[in-house]
C-alpha cells in the first residue's frame, strides 16, 4: 500500500527509509548463484566483505559474512562460481543496501577445486608431501617405466626426447586410460606392475594438458597413495606448467611437461661428453701443474750444495773438528801448566815445612830416649842420652851441661833465623845443642 504525499503534505525521510527497510527485509533468506569477484578479509576483523556478480548481466551486490562461514566453504578464489544464502538488509542512516550471508558453497569447477584442496590438506597432514620422503632419481637408469595413454602425444614427447638425449635408453611402457571412470584404477595397476619390476629404476607418469575435470584421475586419492607407496622413484609429468594435480606433490620429482620429464630421467649424451672432455682437460692441466711444481722442487733440491758436492760438508766438519781439537789441546796444556805451577808451589811450601830442609840448613833434631823430640831444656837433665838427627845420619849424644838463653838486648839487632850461641868462650864446640 503506497503512502499518500503532496507538496503541501510531504512525508518525512525517516518514514520513507523505514518503509524501504520493511519492503527490502520482507524478502527474507534466499539462495543466490553468482560469481565471486572480490574477497576482502581484514586481519582481526569479524566481518568479511564479498562482491558477487551475475554471470550473464551487469549486476553486482555487496555481501557481508563471517570468517567461519567462508572457511567452511573451503578455499574460494576470485572468479569461482558459488551459491550463497543471502538476506537483503537496508541500513537506514546511510540508505545503503547490502546482503547478509550465512552459508556459501562452491559449484561447478569451484566446488571441484574446493574438494581437491580439502584432499590436499588431508594428505599433507599425513606427511605424504614431505621432502624427506622424496627419493633421488638415478643418473642413468637401466630401464625407464612409462605410464601413459596409448599413442598419445605425451608418450611420443617422452620417448623421442629421451632417445634424442640418450639413444640407448630402454623404456618399459604400460598404457592406461588417463581420463574417465577407469583412469585412476588403471594408473594404480600400472604403477604397481612397474614398481615390482627389478629392472625399472624410475617411473614416469605422463599426460597432456586439460581442464581440471580432465586431470581428476591424477588427483585421485588412490593414485596418490599408490605413487607414495612405490619404492621406485616416480616422476609426475601431467599437463602443462600451470596444471598442478595432487600427484605432482607426492611424486619424487615434478616435471612441468612430458618433454621436461624426458630431460629429467636421462642425461644428455652430448652434454656428458662435453663434461668428460672438460674434466679431462682440467685433470690434464692439474697434472701438468703438479708435475711442474714437483720438477721445480726437484730442481731446487738438486741445486743445494749438499747434493752438488756431498763431501763438502765433510770437509767443513773436518776443519771444524781440527779447530776444536786445537782449541782443546791448547786448553788442556793451559790447565796442565796451571796445575804444574800449582803443584810446584805446593811442593815448595811442603819442602819449606819439611824437617829435612831444616837439617840441610845445619840444624839438628834431638829426641830423648823415648823418641820424643826435645824442644826445651826443661825436658833434659845432665847425663841424659839424646839422639841427634843430622842431614846425613844420626848421632847419640850425652848431655853434659844445660845453658839457658840469656835475655836479648833490644838495642842489638837480632835475627831470629840465626841460632843463638849460648856457649862459654872456652866451651868446646861439641857441646852445641841447636
C-alpha positions as CSV (number, residue, x, y, z in Angstrom):
1,X,0.0,0.0,0.0
2,X,1.5,3.3,-1.1
3,X,2.0,6.3,1.1
4,X,-0.1,9.5,0.5
5,X,2.0,12.6,0.0
6,X,1.8,16.0,-1.7
7,X,3.9,19.2,-1.9
8,X,1.8,20.6,0.8
9,X,1.9,17.4,3.0
10,X,5.3,15.7,2.3
11,X,6.4,12.5,4.1
12,X,9.5,12.7,6.4
13,X,12.6,11.0,5.1
14,X,12.7,8.7,8.1
15,X,9.3,7.4,7.3
16,X,10.4,6.6,3.7
17,X,13.6,4.9,5.0
18,X,11.6,2.8,7.4
19,X,9.2,1.8,4.7
20,X,12.0,0.8,2.3
21,X,13.7,-1.2,5.1
22,X,10.5,-3.0,5.7
23,X,9.9,-3.7,2.0
24,X,13.5,-5.0,1.5
25,X,13.7,-7.2,4.5
26,X,10.3,-8.7,3.8
27,X,12.1,-10.8,1.1
28,X,13.8,-12.9,3.8
29,X,16.5,-15.6,3.1
30,X,17.1,-16.7,-0.5
31,X,19.7,-18.8,-2.3
32,X,21.5,-16.9,-5.0
33,X,24.0,-18.0,-7.7
34,X,26.8,-15.7,-8.7
35,X,30.4,-15.3,-9.5
36,X,32.7,-14.3,-6.7
37,X,34.8,-11.4,-8.0
38,X,36.2,-9.9,-4.8
39,X,37.1,-11.1,-1.3
40,X,38.1,-8.5,1.3
41,X,39.2,-10.2,4.5
42,X,40.8,-7.9,7.1
43,X,43.1,-9.3,9.8
44,X,41.4,-9.4,13.2
45,X,38.0,-8.4,11.8
46,X,34.9,-10.4,12.5
47,X,33.4,-9.4,9.1
48,X,34.4,-10.4,5.6
49,X,33.3,-8.3,2.6
50,X,32.4,-10.1,-0.7
51,X,31.3,-8.9,-4.1
52,X,29.1,-11.2,-6.2
53,X,28.2,-10.6,-9.8
54,X,25.7,-12.2,-12.1
55,X,27.4,-14.3,-14.7
56,X,25.3,-13.0,-17.6
57,X,24.1,-9.5,-16.6
58,X,25.9,-6.5,-15.3
59,X,24.5,-6.9,-11.8
60,X,26.6,-7.0,-8.6
61,X,25.9,-7.0,-4.9
62,X,27.9,-6.3,-1.7
63,X,27.8,-9.2,0.7
64,X,28.9,-9.4,4.3
65,X,29.6,-12.6,6.1
66,X,31.8,-14.1,8.9
67,X,35.2,-15.8,8.6
68,X,33.8,-19.1,9.8
69,X,31.2,-19.1,7.0
70,X,33.9,-18.5,4.4
71,X,36.3,-21.1,5.9
72,X,33.5,-23.7,6.0
73,X,33.1,-23.4,2.2
74,X,36.7,-24.4,1.6
75,X,39.3,-22.4,-0.3
76,X,37.5,-19.9,-2.5
77,X,39.3,-17.9,-5.2
78,X,38.2,-14.9,-7.1
79,X,36.3,-15.9,-10.2
80,X,34.8,-19.1,-8.7
81,X,31.1,-19.7,-9.1
82,X,29.2,-20.1,-5.8
83,X,25.7,-20.3,-4.4
84,X,25.1,-18.3,-1.3
85,X,22.2,-18.0,1.2
86,X,21.5,-14.2,1.4
87,X,19.1,-11.9,3.1
88,X,18.9,-8.2,1.9
89,X,19.4,-5.6,4.5
90,X,18.8,-1.8,4.3
91,X,20.9,0.5,6.5
92,X,18.6,3.5,7.2
93,X,21.2,6.0,8.4
94,X,23.0,6.0,5.1
95,X,20.4,4.5,2.8
96,X,22.8,1.7,1.8
97,X,21.6,-1.7,0.6
98,X,23.7,-4.8,1.4
99,X,23.2,-8.6,1.8
100,X,23.9,-10.8,4.8
101,X,25.3,-14.3,4.0
102,X,25.2,-17.3,6.5
103,X,26.2,-20.1,4.1
104,X,28.1,-20.3,0.9
105,X,29.0,-23.2,-1.3
106,X,31.2,-23.5,-4.4
107,X,29.6,-25.0,-7.5
108,X,30.9,-26.4,-10.8
109,X,34.7,-26.1,-11.1
110,X,34.9,-24.1,-7.9
111,X,33.3,-26.9,-5.9
112,X,35.7,-29.4,-7.5
113,X,38.7,-27.2,-6.6
114,X,37.5,-26.9,-3.0
115,X,37.2,-30.7,-2.8
116,X,40.7,-31.1,-4.2
117,X,42.0,-28.6,-1.7
118,X,40.5,-30.5,1.2
119,X,42.1,-33.7,-0.1
120,X,45.5,-31.9,-0.3
121,X,45.2,-30.8,3.3
122,X,44.3,-34.3,4.5
123,X,47.3,-35.9,2.6
124,X,49.6,-33.2,3.7
125,X,48.6,-33.8,7.3
126,X,49.7,-37.4,6.8
127,X,53.1,-36.3,5.7
128,X,52.9,-37.6,2.1
129,X,54.3,-34.3,0.7
130,X,57.3,-34.1,3.0
131,X,60.6,-33.6,1.2
132,X,62.2,-36.3,3.5
133,X,60.1,-38.9,1.6
134,X,61.4,-37.8,-1.8
135,X,63.8,-40.3,-3.4
136,X,66.6,-39.2,-5.7
137,X,66.5,-40.0,-9.4
138,X,69.1,-42.3,-10.8
139,X,71.8,-40.7,-13.0
140,X,71.4,-43.2,-15.9
141,X,68.6,-45.8,-15.3
142,X,68.8,-49.2,-17.0
143,X,65.0,-49.2,-17.8
144,X,62.6,-46.3,-17.6
145,X,59.0,-47.2,-16.8
146,X,56.3,-45.1,-18.5
147,X,52.6,-44.9,-17.7
148,X,50.6,-43.0,-20.3
149,X,47.8,-43.3,-22.8
150,X,48.3,-45.4,-25.9
151,X,49.6,-43.5,-29.0
152,X,49.4,-40.2,-27.1
153,X,51.4,-37.0,-27.7
154,X,52.7,-37.4,-24.1
155,X,54.2,-40.8,-24.9
156,X,55.8,-39.5,-28.1
157,X,57.3,-36.5,-26.3
158,X,58.8,-38.5,-23.5
159,X,60.2,-41.3,-25.7
160,X,61.5,-39.2,-28.6
161,X,63.1,-36.5,-26.4
162,X,64.7,-39.1,-24.1
163,X,66.2,-41.1,-27.0
164,X,67.4,-37.8,-28.6
165,X,69.3,-37.2,-25.4
166,X,70.4,-40.8,-24.8
167,X,69.9,-43.1,-27.8
168,X,70.4,-46.3,-25.8
169,X,67.6,-45.6,-23.2
170,X,65.2,-48.5,-22.7
171,X,61.5,-47.9,-22.0
172,X,59.0,-50.3,-20.5
173,X,55.6,-48.7,-21.3
174,X,52.3,-49.6,-19.8
175,X,49.2,-48.0,-21.4
176,X,46.3,-46.8,-19.3
177,X,43.4,-44.6,-19.5
178,X,44.3,-41.1,-18.3
179,X,40.8,-39.7,-18.3
180,X,37.4,-41.1,-17.4
181,X,35.9,-43.5,-14.8
182,X,38.5,-46.3,-15.1
183,X,41.6,-44.0,-15.4
184,X,42.5,-44.0,-11.7
185,X,42.3,-47.8,-11.4
186,X,44.4,-48.5,-14.5
187,X,47.1,-45.9,-13.4
188,X,47.3,-47.6,-10.0
189,X,47.7,-51.1,-11.6
190,X,50.4,-49.9,-14.0
191,X,52.3,-48.3,-11.1
192,X,52.2,-51.5,-9.1
193,X,53.4,-53.6,-12.1
194,X,56.4,-51.3,-12.8
195,X,57.3,-51.0,-9.2
196,X,57.6,-54.7,-8.9
197,X,59.9,-54.9,-11.9
198,X,63.5,-55.1,-10.6
199,X,64.9,-53.7,-13.9
200,X,62.8,-50.5,-13.8
201,X,64.8,-47.8,-11.9
202,X,62.4,-44.8,-12.5
203,X,58.7,-44.5,-13.4
204,X,57.3,-41.6,-15.4
205,X,53.5,-40.9,-15.3
206,X,52.7,-38.6,-18.3
207,X,49.7,-37.0,-19.8
208,X,49.0,-33.9,-21.9
209,X,47.2,-30.8,-20.7
210,X,43.5,-30.5,-20.0
211,X,40.9,-29.0,-17.7
212,X,40.6,-29.7,-14.0
213,X,37.9,-32.4,-14.8
214,X,40.2,-34.0,-17.4
215,X,43.1,-34.3,-14.8
216,X,41.0,-35.6,-12.0
217,X,42.4,-39.1,-12.2
218,X,45.8,-37.8,-11.1
219,X,44.3,-36.2,-8.0
220,X,42.5,-39.4,-7.0
221,X,43.4,-40.4,-3.5
222,X,44.1,-44.0,-4.6
223,X,46.6,-42.9,-7.3
224,X,48.3,-40.5,-4.9
225,X,48.7,-43.2,-2.2
226,X,49.9,-45.7,-4.8
227,X,52.6,-43.3,-6.0
228,X,53.7,-42.6,-2.4
229,X,54.0,-46.3,-1.7
230,X,56.3,-47.0,-4.7
231,X,59.8,-48.0,-3.8
232,X,60.9,-46.8,-7.3
233,X,61.2,-43.1,-7.8
234,X,58.2,-41.6,-9.5
235,X,58.2,-38.6,-11.9
236,X,54.9,-36.8,-12.5
237,X,54.6,-35.2,-15.9
238,X,50.9,-34.2,-16.0
239,X,49.6,-31.4,-18.2
240,X,51.3,-28.1,-18.7
241,X,53.2,-25.7,-16.4
242,X,50.0,-24.3,-14.9
243,X,48.4,-27.7,-14.2
244,X,49.0,-29.0,-10.7
245,X,47.3,-32.3,-9.8
246,X,48.0,-33.7,-6.4
247,X,50.2,-36.4,-7.9
248,X,52.8,-33.6,-8.5
249,X,53.0,-33.0,-4.8
250,X,53.6,-36.6,-3.8
251,X,55.9,-37.6,-6.7
252,X,59.6,-37.7,-6.1
253,X,60.1,-35.3,-9.0
254,X,57.7,-33.0,-10.8
255,X,58.2,-32.3,-14.5
256,X,56.3,-29.3,-15.9
257,X,55.7,-31.2,-19.2
258,X,56.3,-34.6,-20.7
259,X,59.3,-33.1,-22.6
260,X,60.7,-31.9,-19.3
261,X,60.3,-35.4,-17.9
262,X,62.5,-36.8,-20.6
263,X,65.2,-34.3,-19.7
264,X,64.9,-35.3,-16.0
265,X,65.2,-39.1,-16.3
266,X,68.2,-39.4,-18.7
267,X,71.3,-37.3,-19.2
268,X,72.2,-35.6,-22.5
269,X,75.0,-37.6,-24.1
270,X,76.4,-34.5,-25.8
271,X,76.5,-32.6,-22.5
272,X,78.1,-35.6,-20.8
273,X,80.7,-35.8,-23.5
274,X,81.4,-32.1,-23.0
275,X,81.6,-32.6,-19.3
276,X,84.0,-35.5,-19.7
277,X,86.2,-33.6,-22.1
278,X,86.2,-30.6,-19.8
279,X,87.0,-32.8,-16.8
280,X,89.8,-34.5,-18.7
281,X,91.2,-31.0,-19.7
282,X,91.1,-29.9,-16.1
283,X,92.7,-33.1,-15.0
284,X,95.4,-32.7,-17.6
285,X,96.1,-29.1,-16.5
286,X,96.1,-30.1,-12.9
287,X,98.5,-32.9,-13.6
288,X,100.8,-30.7,-15.6
289,X,100.7,-28.1,-12.9
290,X,101.5,-30.7,-10.3
291,X,104.4,-32.1,-12.4
292,X,105.8,-28.5,-12.9
293,X,105.7,-27.9,-9.1
294,X,107.4,-31.2,-8.4
295,X,110.0,-30.6,-11.1
296,X,110.7,-27.1,-9.6
297,X,111.0,-28.7,-6.2
298,X,113.4,-31.3,-7.5
299,X,115.5,-28.7,-9.3
300,X,115.7,-26.7,-6.1
301,X,116.9,-29.8,-4.2
302,X,119.5,-30.6,-6.9
303,X,120.9,-27.0,-6.6
304,X,121.5,-27.5,-2.9
305,X,125.3,-27.6,-2.0
306,X,124.9,-30.9,-0.2
307,X,123.8,-32.6,-3.4
308,X,126.2,-30.7,-5.7
309,X,129.2,-31.8,-3.6
310,X,128.2,-34.3,-1.0
311,X,131.8,-34.3,0.5
312,X,131.8,-30.6,1.1
313,X,130.0,-30.9,4.3
314,X,132.6,-33.4,5.5
315,X,135.4,-31.0,4.7
316,X,133.7,-28.3,6.6
317,X,133.2,-30.6,9.5
318,X,136.8,-31.7,9.3
319,X,138.0,-28.2,9.5
320,X,135.7,-27.5,12.4
321,X,136.9,-30.7,14.1
322,X,140.6,-29.7,13.6
323,X,139.9,-26.3,15.1
324,X,138.1,-27.8,18.0
325,X,140.9,-30.3,18.6
326,X,143.5,-27.4,18.5
327,X,141.4,-25.4,21.0
328,X,141.0,-28.5,23.2
329,X,144.8,-29.2,23.2
330,X,145.5,-25.6,23.9
331,X,143.1,-25.6,26.8
332,X,144.5,-28.9,28.2
333,X,148.0,-27.5,28.0
334,X,146.9,-24.4,29.8
335,X,145.2,-26.5,32.5
336,X,148.3,-28.7,32.9
337,X,150.6,-25.7,33.1
338,X,148.5,-24.1,35.8
339,X,148.3,-27.4,37.7
340,X,152.0,-27.9,37.3
341,X,152.8,-24.4,38.7
342,X,150.4,-25.0,41.5
343,X,152.0,-28.4,42.3
344,X,155.4,-26.8,42.3
345,X,154.2,-24.1,44.7
346,X,152.7,-26.7,47.0
347,X,155.9,-28.8,46.7
348,X,158.0,-25.7,47.6
349,X,155.8,-25.0,50.6
350,X,155.9,-28.6,51.7
351,X,159.7,-28.6,51.3
352,X,160.0,-25.5,53.3
353,X,158.0,-27.0,56.1
354,X,159.8,-30.4,55.9
355,X,162.4,-31.2,58.7
356,X,164.8,-32.3,56.0
357,X,165.1,-28.7,54.8
358,X,165.9,-27.7,58.4
359,X,168.6,-30.3,58.6
360,X,170.0,-29.1,55.3
361,X,170.5,-25.7,56.7
362,X,172.7,-27.1,59.5
363,X,170.2,-27.6,62.2
364,X,169.8,-30.9,64.2
365,X,166.7,-32.5,65.7
366,X,167.0,-34.0,69.1
367,X,165.0,-36.8,70.6
368,X,165.0,-38.3,74.1
369,X,165.3,-41.9,74.9
370,X,161.6,-42.4,74.4
371,X,161.8,-41.0,70.9
372,X,160.0,-37.7,71.6
373,X,161.6,-34.6,70.1
374,X,163.2,-32.2,72.5
375,X,162.4,-28.5,72.1
376,X,163.0,-27.2,75.6
377,X,165.8,-27.5,78.2
378,X,163.1,-28.4,80.7
379,X,162.9,-31.9,79.3
380,X,166.7,-32.6,79.6
381,X,169.0,-33.2,82.5
382,X,172.7,-33.5,82.7
383,X,173.8,-37.0,81.9
384,X,170.8,-37.7,79.7
385,X,171.4,-39.5,76.4
386,X,169.7,-37.9,73.3
387,X,169.8,-38.8,69.6
388,X,170.5,-36.1,67.1
389,X,169.2,-36.3,63.5
390,X,171.6,-34.6,61.1
391,X,171.5,-34.2,57.3
392,X,173.4,-37.4,56.6
393,X,172.6,-39.6,59.6
394,X,172.2,-39.7,63.4
395,X,174.4,-39.3,66.4
396,X,173.9,-40.4,70.0
397,X,174.9,-37.6,72.5
398,X,175.2,-37.2,76.2
399,X,174.1,-34.1,77.9
400,X,177.0,-32.7,79.9
401,X,175.6,-29.3,80.8
402,X,172.5,-27.1,80.2
403,X,172.8,-23.4,79.3
404,X,169.6,-21.4,79.3
405,X,169.4,-18.4,76.8
406,X,170.4,-15.0,78.1
407,X,167.9,-12.2,77.8
408,X,168.4,-10.4,74.5
409,X,169.4,-6.8,74.4
410,X,166.8,-5.0,72.4
411,X,169.3,-2.4,71.3
412,X,171.2,-5.0,69.4
413,X,169.8,-6.3,66.3
414,X,168.9,-10.0,66.3
415,X,167.8,-12.2,63.5
416,X,165.5,-14.8,64.9
417,X,166.5,-17.1,62.0
418,X,170.2,-17.2,63.3
419,X,170.8,-19.7,66.1
420,X,171.6,-18.3,69.5
421,X,175.1,-19.4,70.7
422,X,175.0,-19.8,74.5
423,X,178.4,-21.4,74.8
424,X,181.0,-20.1,77.1
425,X,184.1,-18.7,75.3
426,X,186.2,-21.6,76.4
427,X,183.4,-24.2,75.9
428,X,184.3,-26.8,73.1
429,X,182.1,-26.9,70.0
430,X,181.0,-30.5,70.6
431,X,178.6,-29.4,73.3
432,X,176.3,-27.4,70.9
433,X,172.7,-28.3,71.2
434,X,171.0,-26.4,68.5
